[in-house]
Amino acid sequence: MKFIHIADVHWGMHPDNDKPWARDRAQAIKDTFTEVIRQVKEREADCLFIAGDLFHRQPLLRDLKEVNYLFSTIPATRVVIIAGNHDRIRTNSALMSFRWCSNVTWLMSEEPSVVTFPELGLDVTGFSYHTPEITDARLTDIRPPAGSYIYILLAHGGDPRHLPIDKNLLSASGFSYTALGHIHKPEISPDKRWAFPGSPEPLDRTETGRHGMIVGEISPSTRQVTSLEFVPLCQAQYISLIVRVIPRTTNTELNERVLNEIRKRGVHHIYRLRLQGRRDPDIVFDLDSLEHRLQIIEVIDETEPQYDFSRLFAEHPSDMIGFYIRALDKENMTSVEKKALYYGIDALLNTTDERSAT
């Protein structure tokens, strides 16, 4: 039996909503989900398992129609879905009355329920969220029935507030495979008994690395997973880029270096820049021109001005600058103490320069 396992699509979300590329990211979520459907058809997968948060919030009727159309293009594939904490089942949800195409099954109950596919020798167990959180470890006591079918478990969770999971117990639960959701980074167990596919597209700056889907196969005779792999699909990645500077680094040079590094990795990715090292106290780094041209979500300036405190103290032994250096300059300073020293000296030197100019 061939299957594809995804979760946390978050259809309808606009990542980086305050950025110019937010609309493109929202469309990328839909386009990558469409690519999943294309891959299902191309790979002739028997099943598509969606382990929660297909939608980012309660779906509108037009969202359901769009997704249902995509499911209708893979009529030979059994699609089994549970609701996660974001698209949880509510009494007024359009999900409750929507008529899905015949190959789609939603396991909407708050309690574990089972759908059986005799032609595949397959049972799928799962349950949906009806509340924002599930704090009890419900998977601890779930077991497959005795029999000769392939037994799949769908679940959405993995943190203390959303279905706490003991991964060791999952491997020993008796299910052929547990298709998990909620954690947005991919993880496959060493014994191939469970996996998190992660979100098909990264959804915020913390979700670095590749994103995609899980593709697997289970032997009908042994009821064991024979192959399981992560397949990357995402259109863009969030990349953390550290750029080191030295006192002779100018603003123009820094801009050129950042631009070259981004071009090497791909301008379609989204970057979080972290500037580190010592800089000339007279230099102020400004990357605004790059931020307007490229997808730079954040610039964190951790550089420190290269002050010669010994020279400054010798020049200002009895004024405020000298007193400030003597009070704060010491070995093993914390990052907060360093910032206080650097910012204070910078302010005092600027004040002195302004007085000299008058």
SULBEL-V584913 format. One record per pair of residues at least 12 apart in sequence whose ideal C-beta (glycine too) atoms are under 7 Angstrom apart, sorted by sequence separation. I is the first residue (numbers start at 0). GAP is how many residues later the second one is. D is the distance in whole Angstrom. If there is no record, write none. Layout:
# SULBEL-V584913
I_GAP_D, I_GAP_D
This chain:
# SULBEL-V584913
13_12_4, 185_12_4, 198_12_6, 199_12_6, 215_12_4, 286_12_5, 312_12_5, 327_12_6, 328_12_6, 12_13_7, 111_13_5, 182_13_5, 184_13_5, 197_13_5, 199_13_6, 311_13_6, 327_13_4, 111_14_7, 112_14_7, 179_14_6, 183_14_5, 213_14_7, 214_14_6, 242_14_6, 111_15_5, 177_15_7, 179_15_7, 182_15_7, 183_15_4, 242_15_6, 257_15_7, 12_16_6, 110_16_6, 138_16_6, 176_16_6, 177_16_4, 179_16_5, 196_16_5, 213_16_6, 214_16_5, 284_16_6, 308_16_5, 109_17_6, 124_17_7, 176_17_7, 196_17_4, 10_18_6, 108_18_6, 109_18_7, 170_18_6, 211_18_6, 212_18_5, 242_18_7, 9_19_6, 10_19_6, 88_19_5, 106_19_4, 108_19_7, 124_19_7, 183_19_6, 194_19_5, 211_19_5, 8_20_7, 106_20_6, 107_20_5, 109_20_5, 161_20_6, 170_20_5, 211_20_4, 212_20_6, 240_20_6, 308_20_5, 323_20_5, 106_21_6, 122_21_7, 210_21_7, 211_21_4, 323_21_7, 10_22_6, 152_22_4, 157_22_7, 166_22_7, 170_22_4, 184_22_7, 209_22_4, 210_22_7, 211_22_6, 133_23_6, 150_23_7, 151_23_6, 154_23_6, 169_23_6, 170_23_7, 183_23_5, 210_23_4, 272_23_6, 8_24_5, 78_24_6, 138_24_7, 150_24_5, 151_24_6, 157_24_5, 169_24_5, 184_24_7, 209_24_7, 270_24_7, 274_24_7, 278_24_5, 280_24_4, 320_24_7, 323_24_6, 77_25_6, 78_25_5, 79_25_5, 80_25_5, 81_25_5, 82_25_7, 134_25_7, 137_25_6, 150_25_5, 151_25_6, 152_25_4, 153_25_5, 154_25_6, 155_25_4, 156_25_5, 157_25_5, 269_25_4, 270_25_5, 271_25_6, 272_25_7, 274_25_7, 277_25_7, 280_25_7, 76_26_6, 78_26_7, 122_26_5, 134_26_6, 138_26_6, 139_26_7, 149_26_5, 155_26_5, 238_26_6, 268_26_7, 270_26_7, 271_26_5, 272_26_5, 273_26_5, 274_26_5, 275_26_5, 276_26_6, 277_26_6, 278_26_6, 279_26_6, 280_26_6, 53_27_6, 79_27_7, 121_27_6, 125_27_7, 128_27_7, 136_27_5, 151_27_6, 166_27_7, 209_27_7, 266_27_6, 269_27_5, 272_27_7, 274_27_6, 275_27_6, 278_27_6, 320_27_5, 58_28_7, 74_28_5, 120_28_5, 121_28_5, 122_28_5, 123_28_5, 124_28_5, 125_28_3, 132_28_5, 133_28_6, 208_28_7, 273_28_6, 274_28_5, 277_28_4, 319_28_6, 47_29_5, 56_29_6, 57_29_7, 71_29_5, 120_29_6, 125_29_7, 132_29_6, 133_29_5, 136_29_7, 139_29_6, 207_29_7, 257_29_7, 5_30_6, 46_30_6, 51_30_5, 55_30_6, 56_30_7, 63_30_6, 70_30_5, 111_30_6, 121_30_7, 123_30_6, 142_30_6, 143_30_5, 207_30_5, 238_30_5, 240_30_5, 242_30_6, 244_30_6, 248_30_6, 45_31_7, 46_31_5, 47_31_5, 48_31_6, 49_31_4, 50_31_6, 51_31_6, 52_31_4, 54_31_7, 138_31_7, 141_31_7, 142_31_5, 143_31_5, 206_31_6, 207_31_7, 240_31_7, 245_31_6, 246_31_5, 253_31_6, 258_31_6, 3_32_7, 40_32_7, 44_32_6, 45_32_7, 51_32_3, 54_32_4, 57_32_6, 67_32_6, 70_32_7, 201_32_6, 207_32_6, 235_32_5, 236_32_5, 237_32_5, 238_32_5, 239_32_5, 240_32_5, 241_32_5, 242_32_6, 243_32_5, 244_32_4, 245_32_6, 246_32_6, 247_32_7, 250_32_6, 254_32_6, 257_32_6, 261_32_6, 36_33_5, 40_33_5, 46_33_7, 52_33_5, 53_33_6, 60_33_5, 67_33_6, 70_33_5, 191_33_4, 194_33_6, 199_33_6, 200_33_5, 204_33_5, 235_33_5, 243_33_4, 246_33_5, 249_33_7, 39_34_5, 52_34_6, 59_34_7, 63_34_5, 199_34_7, 200_34_7, 235_34_6, 237_34_7, 239_34_7, 241_34_6, 244_34_5, 250_34_6, 254_34_7, 303_34_7, 3_35_7, 57_35_6, 58_35_6, 79_35_6, 201_35_6, 250_35_6, 254_35_6, 3_36_5, 33_36_6, 36_36_6, 58_36_7, 191_36_4, 201_36_5, 36_37_6, 39_37_5, 304_37_5, 303_38_6, 306_38_6, 77_39_6, 88_39_5, 176_39_7, 87_40_7, 88_40_7, 187_40_6, 1_41_6, 3_41_5, 87_41_4, 88_41_5, 176_41_6, 304_41_7, 1_42_7, 2_42_6, 87_42_6, 175_42_5, 187_42_6, 1_43_5, 2_43_6, 6_43_6, 9_43_6, 10_43_6, 11_43_6, 12_43_4, 87_43_7, 1_44_5, 2_44_4, 3_44_5, 4_44_5, 5_44_6, 6_44_4, 8_44_7, 10_44_5, 11_44_4, 79_44_5, 81_44_4, 84_44_5, 87_44_7, 185_44_5, 0_45_5, 6_45_6, 7_45_5, 8_45_5, 10_45_6, 11_45_6, 81_45_7, 82_45_4, 83_45_6, 0_46_7, 2_46_6, 4_46_7, 6_46_6, 9_46_4, 81_46_5, 82_46_5, 11_47_7, 84_47_6, 106_47_7, 175_47_5, 84_48_7, 175_48_6, 176_48_5, 175_49_7, 11_51_6, 10_52_6, 10_56_7, 244_58_6, 246_59_4, 280_65_7, 204_67_5, 149_68_5, 149_70_7, 81_72_5, 83_72_4, 149_73_5, 45_74_6, 79_74_7, 81_74_6, 9_76_7, 84_77_6, 204_92_5, 204_93_6, 83_97_6, 83_98_6, 120_99_6, 48_103_7, 50_103_5, 52_103_7, 50_104_7, 51_104_3, 48_105_6, 50_105_6, 0_119_6, 0_121_7, 50_128_5, 52_128_6, 50_129_6, 51_129_4, 48_130_4, 50_130_3, 51_130_6, 0_149_6, 35_164_6, 32_167_6, 31_168_5, 31_169_5, 28_172_5, 42_172_7, 6_173_7, 7_173_6, 27_173_5, 4_174_5, 6_174_3, 7_174_7, 7_176_6, 35_177_6, 14_188_5, 9_189_7, 14_189_6, 4_190_7, 6_190_5, 8_190_7, 12_190_6, 5_191_5, 7_191_4, 8_191_6, 4_192_5, 9_193_6, 5_194_6, 35_197_7, 34_198_6, 31_201_5, 31_202_6, 31_203_6, 30_204_7, 5_207_5, 27_207_5, 4_208_7, 27_208_7, 3_209_6, 4_209_4, 3_210_7, 3_211_6, 4_211_7, 2_213_5, 1_215_5, 0_216_7, 0_217_5, 0_219_6, 20_274_5, 18_278_7, 15_281_6
